[in-house]
């Protein structure tokens, strides 16, 4: 197994993750919206829990989107930290 | 190429850490969230290390080349390789000279004076000295083998540590599951490139001692009074007796003892330089490697480990 093969393999994984990241982000945001909507038809004693879970999903989705979207920028800036 | 792989692994870890933080937040798992934060911090540090990789290699090489006692190498490992090769050659010269002396001793030991009804093997007493010399030569052979091994090891260090182990260490360090191995490889590459040769090279070189001992053996081997006589003359008791007289005139035993004491000195210096010194250097390098592994393989945020 040559280094070129490993480089191609790792680059492939990176590409897959770059595609999966935004999908997870969008799924979480949509799911968060749905759960928030459902929370409104729940009894008042559990509604808070549903809403907290929904907000967690939306915030999680936004964080994933932000970090995955800015991965290249984070790497670029970090690489200059010690220069 | 290794740096390209390391950059890709860092990018993968940034994305994975983002997913871990987000999913951790979404499912309310504090552990997963902390893992993501930890990995994001580690990925940023790794990116910074990769960014200055060329500078790290240049600095290590420069530090290695700036040591003031370098005489024949471009850097510490090259110097170690050169010094060990020199020691091996000098040891071989000493072995050649001492072997010549051992052959001469064997020759004189076997001389017989015939007197018809009886004979005398007058230099039979040289046997213990010849045996001691033989032991010294065996020891020289062992030391020479270790010098050759150290030279090969130094060559391996010079060729692979900064070119293979350091980039591999950075790649392994970039991934959370292989972080400790990465830290170990980085520590090993720096330790073996700088510390190991340095600790060996600060041990006094045996070359001056060996040169003196070679001179002592040459004084025995090249002394006309001690030169072996042609086999054809061995039947002549008078010639044999004359040779024995010449040996006494030139203080053959005194010269031999001086050379053999020198051989013990040379073996002692060689033992220190080729076996004890590298063993101590190896121990110091291992301690350094463990410390670096501990430092570079550790977690920043919390010891969350592998989720």
Interface residues (C-beta under 8 A of the other chain):
Chain A: X3 X4 X6 X7 X10 X11 X13 X14 X17 X18 X20 X21 X24 X25 X28 X32 X53 X56 X57 X59 X60 X61 X62 X63 X64 X65 X66 X67 X68 X71 X72 X74 X75 X78 X79 X80 X81 X82 X83
Chain B: X1 X2 X4 X5 X7 X8 X9 X10 X11 X12 X14 X15 X16 X17 X18 X19 X21 X22 X23 X24 X25 X26 X27 X28 X40 X43 X44 X45 X47 X48 X49 X50 X51 X52 X55
